[in-house]
Amino acid sequence: MSLKLAELQIAIPKTFDAGKIADQIQQQGAISQSNAQAASEKQLEKNRETVIKSSETSETSSQDEEKERMEHERQNREKKERELKETKHPFKGNFVDFSG
């Protein structure tokens, strides 16, 4: 198949255009892939920060719960000690036996 000079003048510029378009399509794929990767990294970092913040909050709340529990136990212990001191024995100290 032989090409004439006029046909070559039209075909060669179209070949360059087709090559440029193919190159742009390949670059577009790489660009979209890098954009997707950047978005994924941002989301991952956001998730990490969220987990750290929530774990700090849960540590604080568990520490608060532990303090409240210890305070409650201390109050119960003091209350029992007070009750033991204030309670009167049913027969001790009520009657003195001098007949002995």
C-alpha positions in Angstrom: 0.0 0.0 0.0 1.6 3.2 -1.1 0.7 6.5 0.3 0.8 9.7 -1.7 2.4 12.9 -0.5 -0.9 14.6 0.2 -2.1 11.6 2.3 1.2 11.7 4.3 0.7 15.4 5.0 -2.6 14.6 6.7 -1.7 11.3 8.3 1.5 12.4 10.1 -0.1 15.4 12.1 -3.0 13.1 13.1 -0.5 10.5 14.4 1.1 13.1 16.6 -2.3 14.2 17.9 -3.3 10.6 18.6 0.0 10.0 20.5 -0.6 13.2 22.6 -4.1 12.0 23.4 -2.9 8.5 24.4 -0.2 10.1 26.6 -2.8 12.3 28.3 -5.1 9.4 29.0 -2.2 7.5 30.6 -1.2 10.5 32.7 -4.9 11.1 33.7 -5.0 7.5 35.1 -1.8 8.1 37.1 -3.1 11.5 38.4 -6.4 10.0 39.5 -4.6 7.2 41.2 -2.3 9.6 43.1 -5.4 11.7 44.1 -7.2 8.6 45.3 -4.1 7.7 47.3 -3.8 11.1 48.9 -7.5 11.1 49.8 -7.1 7.7 51.3 -4.1 8.8 53.4 -6.0 11.8 54.7 -8.9 9.6 55.7 -6.5 7.2 57.4 -4.9 10.0 59.3 -8.3 11.4 60.3 -9.3 8.0 61.6 -6.1 7.6 63.6 -6.7 11.0 65.3 -10.3 10.1 66.0 -9.2 6.8 67.7 -6.5 8.5 69.7 -9.0 11.2 70.9 -11.6 8.6 71.8 -9.1 6.4 73.6 -7.9 9.4 75.6 -11.5 10.1 76.5 -12.1 6.5 77.5 -9.0 6.5 79.7 -10.1 9.6 81.4 -13.6 8.2 82.0 -12.2 4.9 83.3 -9.9 6.8 85.6 -12.9 8.9 86.8 -14.9 5.7 87.4 -12.1 4.2 89.3 -11.8 7.3 91.5 -15.6 7.3 92.1 -15.5 3.6 93.0 -12.6 4.1 95.5 -14.3 7.1 97.1 -17.6 5.1 97.4 -15.8 2.2 99.1 -14.0 4.6 101.5 -17.3 6.2 102.4 -18.9 2.8 103.0 -16.0 1.7 105.2 -16.1 4.9 107.3 -19.9 4.5 107.6 -19.5 0.9 108.9 -16.8 2.0 111.4 -19.0 4.8 112.7 -22.0 2.4 113.1 -19.8 -0.1 115.0 -18.7 2.7 117.4 -22.2 4.0 117.9 -24.0 0.7 118.3 -24.9 -0.4 121.9 -24.3 -3.9 122.9 -27.6 -5.6 124.0 -26.4 -6.5 127.5 -22.8 -5.2 128.0 -22.8 -2.1 130.2 -26.4 -2.3 131.2 -26.2 -4.3 134.4 -23.4 -4.5 136.9 -23.2 -7.6 139.0 -21.8 -6.8 142.5 -22.5 -10.2 144.0 -19.3 -11.8 143.2 
